[in-house]
Amino acid sequence: MNRVFHRAAILPLALAALFSSVSLQADTAEQSSYRISEPRLQMLGGAMQAQVAEQKLAGISTLVWQDGEVIHRQNAGFQNVESQTPLADDTIYKIFSLTKPITGTALLMLFEEGKFNLDDPVGNYLPEMRDLRVELPGFPDKALETEPANHPVTIRELMTHTAGFSYGRFSQSYTDSLYVSEDIQNIDTTLADMMTKLSRIPLRQQPGTQWHYSISVDVQARLVEVLSGMAFDEFLQQRIFTPLGMVDTGFYVPESKQDRFALSYTPTESGLQPFPNEGWLSKPTFLNGGGGLVSTMDDYLRFARMLLNEGELDGVRLLKPETVRMMRSDQLPEGVDGPNWAPGNTFGLNVAVVNDSVAAEHLPVDTYWWWGIHGPWMWVDPTNQIITLGMMQNTDYRHSRVVHGTVSHILYRPAP
């Protein structure tokens, strides 16, 4: 990822006109007890309908939960444009990196069971991760040179994207090129296979020195397998999805549910072009802990409500309150900034955390959140007891971030 994700510079100018047309003076987001007003919710609905009417998105579903109830829910547009199948409450979406907070929850459940400490070396549990080396600067002008890591990668560094790993797609280095040549997330391999590949690739930078988006959440998924003795998908099903009643969440969409599965779309000069769903129609070999899940709005709401309620939902406790508070607090090493494409944020454990509301598009301080590359997002605002969820299937991630910024301005920007 890079600075093209910075939303403020590309928010639609029409947003200002929307605000000027609705009286919002009664509920600025700076009040100590902030409740989102009906005019703001109506504005949200209109703005999302406009995204579909202007053919910027095939469809988008939005939901806002506050003080124990849904105060807004809207399905705008289609899950399949060609068949004109509208989005519905039970539409199934590819959630991509919204998988990451779920993987983090799974690992933290094992933390609570005493299986590890956050500052333990990953190599204590995954021997392949011992004695890692680090790429020395010089790409692309000289051959690959490496040096030893100055300390063993820790589990906390995995959960804060400071371990030194990469994705191979969002930056350029020898390390990134090796991720590509090794096909690091090959769908026909396993998480264990991935660890073997990683052991042959240097870290992109010294651990603990930089926030850099990476496959570290897949390493977390492998840790869950090793520490629990269960396949990653089985752990999620038995320990999270079934207890929470997340009935449509998993690594693929079974045949009986495929009529509810939304297509993704790529915007082109000739209109929205469908992105094939074939990769999600059967159980995968590679259980992608950083981006492999499908889910519905209702299922993900149950997960988000568990987090908002500090680890418990409807009598089912997954995490202790103090563990959730740790998850949503700044966990970055001293002197390390959060994502450079998300100003106003630091980073907790598998979630970004707002520390500057204005810079973060007016999301309140302490809001924690993440999103997926095809657009779905989650914001959990513990101060005001608000959850905001959006589900869309749009391959233009830059435009998805514009949509996110539009929604945060509508719901939270103080009235002029």
C-alpha positions, -999 to 999 in steps of 0.1 A, spaced: 0 0 0 11 36 -5 1 72 -2 -25 69 -30 -48 56 -3 -48 91 14 -85 99 11 -88 136 20 -73 149 -12 -98 131 -34 -131 133 -15 -159 143 -38 -165 180 -38 -202 173 -37 -199 164 -1 -197 200 10 -229 207 -9 -246 178 9 -236 192 43 -249 227 33 -282 212 24 -289 196 58 -291 211 92 -266 193 115 -258 219 141 -274 198 169 -251 169 169 -214 177 162 -191 147 167 -172 167 193 -200 165 219 -192 142 248 -223 121 242 -226 118 204 -255 101 187 -256 100 149 -287 120 138 -313 110 114 -303 137 88 -268 123 88 -282 88 82 -304 100 54 -274 117 39 -254 85 41 -282 66 23 -284 92 -4 -246 92 -10 -244 54 -13 -274 53 -37 -255 79 -58 -225 56 -60 -247 30 -77 -267 55 -98 -234 69 -112 -221 34 -118 -191 39 -96 -201 8 -77 -223 -22 -86 -237 -22 -51 -229 -13 -15 -245 -22 18 -240 0 49 -250 -6 85 -246 16 116 -251 2 151 -254 24 182 -264 18 218 -275 -17 212 -295 -14 180 -292 -10 143 -300 27 135 -292 25 98 -292 -3 72 -293 0 35 -286 -23 5 -280 -2 -26 -275 -18 -60 -267 -53 -71 -248 -84 -61 -249 -94 -98 -254 -67 -123 -260 -90 -153 -288 -109 -136 -300 -77 -118 -299 -96 -85 -301 -70 -58 -280 -69 -27 -299 -84 3 -293 -87 40 -279 -122 35 -256 -115 6 -222 -131 10 -191 -110 3 -154 -117 -1 -141 -97 29 -103 -100 21 -83 -82 48 -113 -80 72 -101 -115 79 -72 -100 98 -91 -89 130 -106 -124 131 -72 -141 128 -59 -117 155 -88 -127 178 -80 -164 173 -44 -159 182 -52 -137 213 -76 -165 225 -45 -188 226 -25 -160 243 -51 -159 271 -47 -197 275 -10 -191 282 2 -207 250 27 -178 244 37 -143 254 35 -114 229 72 -107 230 82 -144 225 103 -150 194 81 -165 166 109 -191 161 101 -206 195 70 -221 179 79 -220 142 115 -232 138 116 -220 102 114 -184 115 147 -186 135 179 -170 123 163 -148 97 184 -124 77 176 -89 64 180 -74 30 206 -46 29 196 -14 9 207 -12 -27 179 -25 -48 178 -24 -78 214 -12 -84 233 -41 -68 230 -78 -61 212 -90 -30 231 -86 2 218 -95 36 228 -92 73 215 -110 104 183 -97 120 193 -76 150 168 -96 172 144 -125 166 110 -115 152 84 -115 180 47 -123 179 39 -87 189 58 -76 158 37 -100 137 5 -84 150 17 -49 144 32 -53 108 66 -44 121 82 -79 118 100 -70 86 79 -92 62 62 -78 31 35 -88 6 55 -86 -26 29 -62 -42 29 -29 -23 66 -20 -25 97 -28 -45 128 -45 -32 147 -78 -37 126 -92 -9 94 -83 -27 107 -98 -60 114 -130 -41 78 -131 -27 66 -130 -63 90 -156 -77 83 -179 -48 45 -174 -53 44 -169 -15 6 -173 -12 1 -200 -38 -34 -213 -34 -24 -249 -39 0 -249 -10 -5 -248 28 4 -224 56 32 -248 65 45 -247 30 45 -209 32 67 -210 63 92 -230 44 93 -205 16 96 -176 41 126 -192 57 145 -188 24 136 -151 19 152 -122 38 132 -97 58 126 -65 39 139 -44 69 151 -50 104 123 -61 127 107 -34 149 119 -5 127 89 2 104 52 -4 99 50 -23 66 19 -42 54 27 -79 51 19 -115 51 25 -116 89 -11 -124 95 -7 -156 75 22 -164 99 -2 -158 127 -27 -183 112 1 -209 111 9 -201 148 -28 -208 156 -24 -242 139 7 -251 158 -4 -238 192 -38 -253 190 -31 -285 172 -60 -278 148 -63 -267 112 -68 -230 110 -103 -232 95 -114 -258 121 -102 -235 149 -121 -205 135 -152 -226 131 -152 -243 165 -139 -214 186 -153 -183 169 -179 -188 142 -201 -214 158 -200 -198 193 -209 -163 178 -235 -177 155 -216 -166 123 -234 -190 101 -222 -178 67 -185 -171 74 -158 -194 61 -131 -199 35 -155 -207 7 -191 -205 -3 -208 -240 -5 -230 -247 -35 -262 -243 -15 -253 -206 -8 -238 -196 -41 -269 -178 -53 -262 -153 -25 -225 -147 -34 -218 -112 -47 -196 -106 -77 -168 -81 -76 -165 -56 -103 -137 -37 -120 -145 -2 -133 -134 3 -170 -141 28 -197 -168 4 -210 -185 0 -177 -182 -23 -147 -167 -57 -156 -172 -88 -134 -143 -103 -114 -147 -141 -113 -158 -158 -81 -144 -193 -90 -116 -191 -64 -141 -190 -36 -165 -219 -46 -146 -248 -31 -125 -254 0 -90 -240 -5 -58 -257 4 -42 -223 14 -61 -210 44 -53 -173 40 -53 -158 75 -48 -123 61 -75 -123 35 -93 -155 27 -127 -153 44 -162 -147 30 -189 -134 53 -222 -115 55 -231 -82 70 -250 -99 99 -222 -123 106 -195 -96 107 -218 -74 128 -218 -102 154 -180 -103 154 -178 -65 157 -204 -64 185 -183 -89 204 -153 -65 201 -174 -35 211 -186 -54 241 -150 -61 251 -149 -98 242 -184 -110 249 -217 -114 230 -249 -129 241 -233 -148 270 -204 -161 249 -170 -147 259 -141 -151 235 -117 -126 250 -112 -108 283 -119 -71 284 -83 -63 291 -72 -83 260 -96 -63 238 -83 -31 253 -48 -42 245 -58 -51 210 -72 -16 204 -43 3 220 -11 15 204 13 -14 202 39 1 179 76 3 190 87 37 201 95 59 172 76 38 146 46 55 129 14 38 118 4 33 81 16 62 60 -15 60 38 -38 64 69 -29 97 86 -41 101 121 -37 64 130 -14 43 151 -16 5 152 -28 -20 178 -29 -58 173 -42 -65 138 -62 -32 138 -55 5 131 -63 28 160 -72 65 155 -51 90 175 -59 122 156 -95 126 146 -91 154 121 -63 137 102 -83 104 103 -112 119 84 -130 128 116 -133 92 130 -132 97 168 -100 91 187 -97 54 199 -119 41 170 -103 9 157 -108 -4 123 -96 -23 92 -108 -30 56 -105 -53 27 -89 -47 -7 -124 -50 -25 -138 -23 -2 -156 -38 29 -147 -21 61 -153 -21 99 -151 9 123 -156 2 160 -160 34 180 -160 25 217 -163 60 230 -197 65 214 -207 28 212 -209 29 174 -201 2 149 -201 12 112 -199 -16 86 -198 -14 48 -198 -42 23 -189 -38 -13 -171 -57 -40 -150 -32 -59 -115 -39 -73 -106 -2 -75 -92 1 -40 -85 39 -44 -122 45 -50 -131 23 -21 -110 46 1 -129 76 -13 -161 59 -3 -148 53 32 -138 89 36 -172 101 23 -189 79 50 -167 91 78 -173 128 69 -210 123 67 -213 105 100 -187 123 121 -176 156 106 -186 185 128 -213 207 113 -201 240 98 
